[in-house]
Amino acid sequence: MLESMASGTTFLEVSGKKAGQIKMPLPPFEVQKEIAAFINKEFSSLDEAKEQVYSVLDSSEERK
């Protein structure tokens, strides 16, 4: 569908005006909130792991 709306010679692109006309199905709001909560939890876990890695790196530098 998007390809049929695209134009261009070097590469195909969809204009902002045409993109605004595209209807995108969305899950119900409650499901969107669950997805966002899951993603936020995973990013928090990644942030904690990153801090642990930096802590180990800092301590190893101090030992050198």
N, C-alpha and C positions, 0 to 999 in steps of 0.2 A: 504494500500500500504506500509506504513512504517513498519508495523508489519512483512510483508513478507521479508523485507530487514534486519530485526533485528536478532541478535544472542545472545546467552548467556544462562546459566543454572539457575542462581539465579534470574536474571532479564534480560529482553530483552534490548539490546542497539543497536543503529545504529552507525557504525564507522564514523569517520570524512570523510574518503574517500567516503563512500557510501552516506553520507549526502551531500557531494559536488556534487553528481550526481543528486540530487533531483531538479526538476524544480518547482519553486513556482510561481504561477501567481501573478502579481503585478498590481495595478491600474495604470492608466496613471500618468506621473510625476506631472502634474498639480493637480490631485486629491490627490496625496501623499503630495504635499505642503499644500493643504487645510487641510488635516488631521493633519499634523504637526502644522500648525498655530492654529487650534482648540485646540489641546492638550496643546500647549504652553500657550494659553490664559487661559485655565482651571487651569493649574499649577500656573500661576500668581495669579489667584483668590484665590487659596488655600494658596499661600504664604502670601497674604494680610490678609486672615482670621487668619492664624497662628500668624502673627505679632500682630493682634488685641487681640487674646487670651492671648499671652504673656504679652501684655501691661496691660490687665485687671488683670492678675495674679500678675504682679509686683506691681500694685497699691494696690491690696488687701493685699499683704504682707506688704507694707509700712504702711497701715492703722492699721495693727495688732500691 
